[in-house]
């Protein structure tokens, strides 16, 4: 699990799935509405056009990389969200993302 103290270390880090495949790089972090890091916005293309959100639940920093328990394919299939980088995630976005990643919906996480 990523802590609040680790958030500043995430920006620009490579994101890898459990199989070691690189998914992209961290461009943004959203909290869960009460200040805990919950989602990473990951640039999935070299040119920065593709960005998908990945849950930080069960993610870890390892050897300078952010390792998440989700495959590249699953991340690339994640629904696009309506929030801009500085906007909070809408309840609808959180619900759609939690369904996609098969996570329980707890509060605004």
Secondary structure per residue as TSV (DSSP state, phi and psi in degrees):
chain	resnum	aa	ss	phi	psi
A	1	X	-	360.0	138.0
A	2	X	-	-86.6	132.7
A	3	X	-	-95.0	164.5
A	4	X	G	-58.4	-36.5
A	5	X	G	-67.3	-22.3
A	6	X	G	-90.7	-10.9
A	7	X	H	-55.0	-45.4
A	8	X	H	-62.3	-22.0
A	9	X	H	-80.1	-13.5
A	10	X	H	-78.6	-34.3
A	11	X	T	-59.4	127.4
A	12	X	T	83.0	-5.6
A	13	X	-	-74.4	145.9
A	14	X	E	-69.7	144.2
A	15	X	E	-111.6	129.0
A	16	X	E	-124.2	146.8
A	17	X	-	-85.1	-179.4
A	18	X	T	-66.2	-21.2
A	19	X	T	-89.4	0.7
A	20	X	S	90.6	-9.5
A	21	X	-	-66.6	136.9
A	22	X	E	-76.2	132.9
A	23	X	E	-97.8	-38.5
A	24	X	E	165.0	-155.0
A	25	X	E	-128.8	148.9
A	26	X	E	-73.5	126.7
A	27	X	E	-113.7	-24.0
A	28	X	E	-156.5	154.6
A	29	X	E	-131.4	132.4
A	30	X	E	-111.0	146.7
A	31	X	E	-95.8	177.6
A	32	X	-	-90.6	10.1
A	33	X	S	98.1	-13.8
A	34	X	S	-125.0	13.5
A	35	X	S	102.1	-1.1
A	36	X	-	-94.2	135.1
A	37	X	E	-60.8	128.9
A	38	X	E	-125.3	-34.7
A	39	X	E	-137.5	141.4
A	40	X	E	-111.4	130.1
A	41	X	E	-84.4	117.8
A	42	X	E	-112.5	123.8
A	43	X	E	-76.0	121.8
A	44	X	-	-103.5	1.3
A	45	X	S	-130.9	157.5
A	46	X	T	-59.6	-32.0
A	47	X	T	-93.5	1.1
A	48	X	S	79.3	9.0
A	49	X	-	-77.3	-34.1
A	50	X	-	-95.7	128.5
A	51	X	E	-138.7	130.3
A	52	X	E	-127.4	152.8
A	53	X	E	-94.4	139.6
A	54	X	E	-126.5	132.8
A	55	X	E	-64.7	141.0
A	56	X	-	-90.6	-4.7
A	57	X	T	-63.2	126.7
A	58	X	T	69.7	12.2
A	59	X	-	-87.2	157.9
A	60	X	E	-150.9	148.8
A	61	X	E	-84.1	127.3
A	62	X	E	-145.4	120.9
A	63	X	T	52.7	41.4
A	64	X	T	78.5	7.5
A	65	X	E	-120.5	154.3
A	66	X	E	-93.6	119.1
A	67	X	E	-106.6	125.3
A	68	X	-	-117.5	153.4
A	69	X	S	-86.5	33.7
A	70	X	S	-130.2	140.2
A	71	X	-	-74.2	160.1
A	72	X	H	-57.5	-43.2
A	73	X	H	-59.5	-44.0
A	74	X	H	-64.8	-41.5
A	75	X	H	-64.1	-43.0
A	76	X	H	-65.7	-23.7
A	77	X	T	-87.4	-3.6
A	78	X	S	-61.9	145.7
A	79	X	-	-65.4	145.5
A	80	X	-	-72.8	150.1
A	81	X	-	-112.5	160.7
A	82	X	S	-89.5	-16.7
A	83	X	-	-72.4	139.3
A	84	X	-	-84.4	172.8
A	85	X	T	-53.8	-36.3
A	86	X	T	-96.6	-1.4
A	87	X	S	-91.3	148.0
A	88	X	-	-71.5	156.5
A	89	X	-	-71.9	140.7
A	90	X	-	-76.7	159.4
A	91	X	H	-58.9	-40.3
A	92	X	H	-62.9	-41.1
A	93	X	H	-62.9	-44.1
A	94	X	H	-62.1	-42.4
A	95	X	H	-62.7	-46.9
A	96	X	H	-61.9	-43.1
A	97	X	H	-67.1	-42.9
A	98	X	H	-62.4	-40.0
A	99	X	H	-63.0	-44.9
A	100	X	H	-59.4	-46.3
A	101	X	H	-87.3	2.1
A	102	X	T	56.8	47.6
A	103	X	-	-105.5	150.1
A	104	X	-	-68.7	147.5
A	105	X	-	-93.8	104.8
A	106	X	-	-118.2	115.8
A	107	X	T	58.4	-129.5
A	108	X	T	-101.5	8.2
A	109	X	-	-67.6	360.0
